[in-house]
C-alpha cells in the first residue's frame, strides 16, 4: 500500500516533469537545438552513464557519513518525501532524470557546460537552511553530467546517470525513513495533574528526604523562514517534550519566533538531548539546553547541585558538565558558560569536531589539544 504523502508527491512530480519535458521539446524545436544530442546513444556511452551515476551515489554515501549537516539534510528530505518505496523511487528517478536532462543538457545546452551547470544549481535552491548546500551539489553534478554530454555527444547517457543517482538516493532515503518511523516509540503520556511549564520546587509529597529534582530548560529563538520551516519539519518527529507541551502549542510558539521549555521531574528526562538534536537538524544554529540536578534535604533547602549544558548541532548532541560554585547566602547559581574544562580535556577525543572548534575558541587552554 502506497503512503498517501508518497502518492501525492509522485503524482505532482509526474505532472511537473511532464510539463518540463514538453517545454524543453518546444524550446528545442523553436531554437533548432538537438534535444537529445548530436549522436545516437551507444553501448559504451550508456555504460559510462551508469558508472557515473553509481559514482555520484557512492560519493553521496561517503559525504553523508562524514557530514552531520548532510545527515540533517537527509533527515529533512525523508520527512518531506515520507516512506517512499523502491517502485515510486524508480519511477520518480526516471521521469526526473529524463525531463531534467532534456532541459539542461538538451534544450539549454547552447549555454555551455558552465552555464547549464550554474542554472542547474540555481534551479535546485530550496529555501530551507538545512538544505542550503544542495545547490552546490547540484552545480557539481551538473558539471559531471555536462562533461558526459560533451564526451558522448548524447543526452541519453546523462539521463541514465541522473536516473541512477536519483533511484539509489530516493530508495535509500525511503528505507531510512521507514526504519526510523518503525523505531520511534510513542511519546509518553503527560502526568495528569502537572501543568506543562510549571517549575516545582520539589516533587509533590515526597516520601522522604533527601530527594533529587531534575530541571530542564530550553530557549530556542528563530528568525526568518525558520519560523515556518521548523514546524513543518517536526510533523513526523515524536519529540519527548510533546508529552508535556502540546504539539500545536510548540508550533505556535515556534512561528512566533521563540519557544521556551522549562520542566521539573523526579527522574532524568532521557529524551531531552535527542529532542535538541532533532531540532538542530533543521536549523542552522546550535540548540542549547540545561539539565540541572538539585538535591533537597527538605522542602526549602538544597545541599548539592550538578549541572550540564547540552549543545546540539546539525543533528548531533554533546553533554557538557558545568562548574557550580559553592552557594552564596544559601543559594546555588548555575552559569551555562562555566564549562568544566578539566572534564572536557579528559574526554576531548570523544567530542565531534564542531564542538572541539567552539571550545578551543572559547577556552585558550584547550587549543593545544
N, C-alpha and C positions, 0 to 999 in steps of 0.2 A: 504494500500500500504506500503510495507516494504522499509524503508530508504536504499539508496544504500550502505552507510557505514555499516549499520547493517547487510545487506545481505552479504556483502563481509566478514565481521568478522565471521558471522555464518558459512559460507562455509569453511573458513580457519580453524576455530576451530573444525568443524566436521572432516575434514581430519586429523588434528593434533591428535585429541583424538582417532581416529580410529587407527592411527599408534601406539600410546601409548598402546592401548588395545592389538594390535597384538604383539608388542614386549613383553609386560607383559606375554601374553599367551605362547609365545615361550620360554621366560626365565623360567617360572614356569615349563614348560614341561621338559626342559633340566636339571634343577636342582632339579626336583622332589619335587616341592613346591605346596601345595594345594592352587590353585589360589583363590578360593572363601572361604577358611577356612576349618576347620575340621568338622564343624557342619552345618546341613541344617538350613536355616532361620526359626525361629518360630515367631508366632504372637506377643509374648511379646517382643522378641528382636527387631522386626520391629517397634513396638510401641515405644520402647526406642530410636531407631534411629530417629524417627520423633520428639520425645520430645527433644533429644539432639540438633537436627537441629534448632528447634524453640528457644531453649535456647540460642544457639550461635547467631542466628539472632537478638534476643532481646538484647543481650549484645552489638552487633554492633550498634544498635539504641541508646542505652544509651551512649556508647562511642562517637558516632557522636555528640550527643547533648552537651557533656561535653568538647570535644576537638576541638579547632579551627584547629589544624593540620589535624585531621581526616576529618573535613569538607572540607578543601582544597584538601585532597586526594580524597574524594568522588566527588568533582567537576572535578578533573582531570580525574578520571575514566569515569565520564559521558561525558566529552569532547571526550575521546577516543572511547567509545562504541557507542555514539550517542543515539538518542531517541529509545532505544530498547523496543519492545513491550513485553507483557507478554507471548505470544506464543514463540517468539525467546528466551526469558529468560528461559522458562521452558525447551525448547529443549537443550540449552547450559548447563543448570543445570544438566540434565540427562546424557548427553554424558561426561561432565567433571567429574561429581560425580562418575559415574561407572568406567570410564577409570582410573582416578587417584587412586581410591580405589583398583582397580585390581593391580595397580602398587605398591603403597606404603603399603597398608595393606594386599596385596596378594603376588605378586612375590617377593617383597623386605622384607617381614615380618621376614625372618631369621635374619635380622639386629637388631631386637628387637624393643621395644616401643620407647626408646630414639633415637636409631639410625635412624629409619624411620622418626621420628618427625624432627630431625635435617636436614635430607636430604630433607624432605618436605618443611622446611623453606628455605633452600638454593635454591631449585628449584623455589621459589616464589620471588626471588630477582628481583627487577625492577630498572634499572639504572636511576631513576628519584628521586630527593631529596624529593619531596612531598610525595613519596610512600616509603621512607626509612624504615618505621616501619612495612611495610607489611610482611616481612619475620618473624618478631617476632610473629605477629598474626597467621601466618601460622604454626609456630612451636607449639604454644599453642593449636591451633585447632588440630594439629596432635597428640598431647598428649591425647586430649579428644577422638578423633576418635580411636586411638590405644587402649585406655582403654576400649572403647566399643567393639573393636575387641577381646580383651582378655576376656572380660566378657561374650560375646555371642558365641565366637568360630566361628563366621561367618563374612564374608566381607560385606554381603548384608545390614545389619543394618547400617554399616558405609557409604555405598554408598547412602542409603536413607537419612541419616543425612546430608551428604555432598551435595546431590542434593537439599535438603530442604533449607539449608543455601544459596546456590547459586541462587536458584529460587527466594527466597524472596529478597535477596540483589540486584540481577540484575534487577528484576522487579521494585524495589523501586528506584534504580539509574536511570533507564529509565524514570520513571514517573517524577522524579526531573528534568531530562534533558528536557523533553517535556514541563514541566511547565516553566522552565527557558527560553527556546527558545521562547515560546509564549509571555512571559512578557517583553522581551528585546526590547525596542523601537529602531527604526532605528537611526543610528548616524546622527547628524545634518549635513547639507551641510556646507562646509567651506566658509568663505567670499571670494567673487570672486577676490578682489583686495588686499588680505593680504598674505604676504609671510609666509610660515609655521613656521619659527622660528624668525620672526622679532620682536624685542622688541621696541614698540612705546613709546616715552616719554609721550605723551598724546594722547587721541583719536583724530583721524583726524578731523579737522574742528569742534570742539565742539561748540554747540550753545551758551553756556555761561559758565562762571566760577563762583564758583569753580566746579571742576569735579573730580571724583574718578576713578583711573586706578587700575585694579586688575591684579596683576602679578602672574604667576605660574611657578615654577621651579622644575624640576625633573632630577636627575642624577643617573642612575642605571648602576652599573658595575657588569659584570658577569664573572665567571671563569668556567673552566671545561665543563662538559656536559650541564650545564645550558644554554650555548650559543646556542646549537641546540634544547634542550628540550623546552625552553620557547616559541620560535616562533611557534613550533608545538602545544603547549598547547593553544596558543592565537587564533588558527584558527577559533574557534567557539565563540570567545568573540567579543562583539561590544563595544569597548572602545570609550569613548568620544573623546580622543585625536586623534583617527584615522580621525576625521574631519579636523584636522589641520596638521597632519603628515601622509602621505600616508602609508597604511598598509605595502606594500613591503619595504618602506624605514625604518620603525620601525624594521622589521625583519632583514634587512641587518645590521643595527647598532647593534642590539642585538647579532647577530652572530659574529660581530667584537669584542664584549665584553663591549661596552659602548653605552648607549642610553641617550641622553640629550633632554629634552623638556623645552623650555622657551617661554612663550607666554604672551601677554597682552590683556586684554578685558575691555570693558566698563561696563560689568556686571559680577557678580561672575560666575565662571566656575563650575557649580554644580556637574558635573560628575568626577571632579578631584580626590576626596577622594576614590570613588568607583573604579576608574581606578587603583589607587595604591593598593587597597585591592585585586583586581583581579590579578595584577602582583605578589603580595606577596603570593598568594595561591599556586604558582607553584615553588617558590624558597625557600631556607632555610634561607634566610637573610631578615631582615626588609627592607622595601622600604620607603624612606624618600622623602618628597616634601615640598615646601614652598608656602604659599599663602600670598601675601602682598597687602594691600590696601593703595594706596597713594592718598592724596587729593591735587590737584593742584589749586592754586589761579590764576595762569597764565601759559603760556607755559613753563616757566622755574623754577617756584617757588613751592615748596612743603611745606605745613604748618602742615601736620599731616600724620603719618604713623602708621598703625596697621599691625601686622604680626602674622601668625600662622605656626607652624610646623605640618605637617600631617605625622603620623607614621602608617604604615600598616604592619601587621604581620600575616601570616597564614590565610589570607582571612578577617581579621578584620582591621578596621582603627580607629585611635584616632586623634582628632584635638586639638593641644596644643597651647595655647596663648603664645606669646613671649614678653619679655620686650624690648621695643625700646627706648633707651636713647634719651635725648634731642640732637638736631642736633649740630654738630661741624662744624664751618665755613659754616653754611647753608646747611649741608648735613646730612641726616639720614643714619645710618648704622644698618642693620639687622643681628643679630648674632643668628644662628639656635640653639646654645647651651644655650641661656639665657631664659629658660622656666620661666613663671610666677608661682612661687611656691605657692603664695597665692591663685591663682585660682585653681591650682592643689589640694591643701589641701581642698578647699571648695567643690570640686566635686569629691573627692577621691573615694567614693564608686561607682561612675558611671563608673570607668575605669576597663578594664579587668585585670586579674591577671598578665599576662606577662608584661603589661605596668607598673603596680604598682611596680613589682620587679625591673624593669630597673630604675625607678625614685628613688626608695629607695637607690639603689646602687649609683646613681649619686648625690642625694641631701640628706645629712645626716639628715636634719631637717624633712624629710618625713618618716624616719624609724620607728617612733613611731606610725604612723597612722595605 
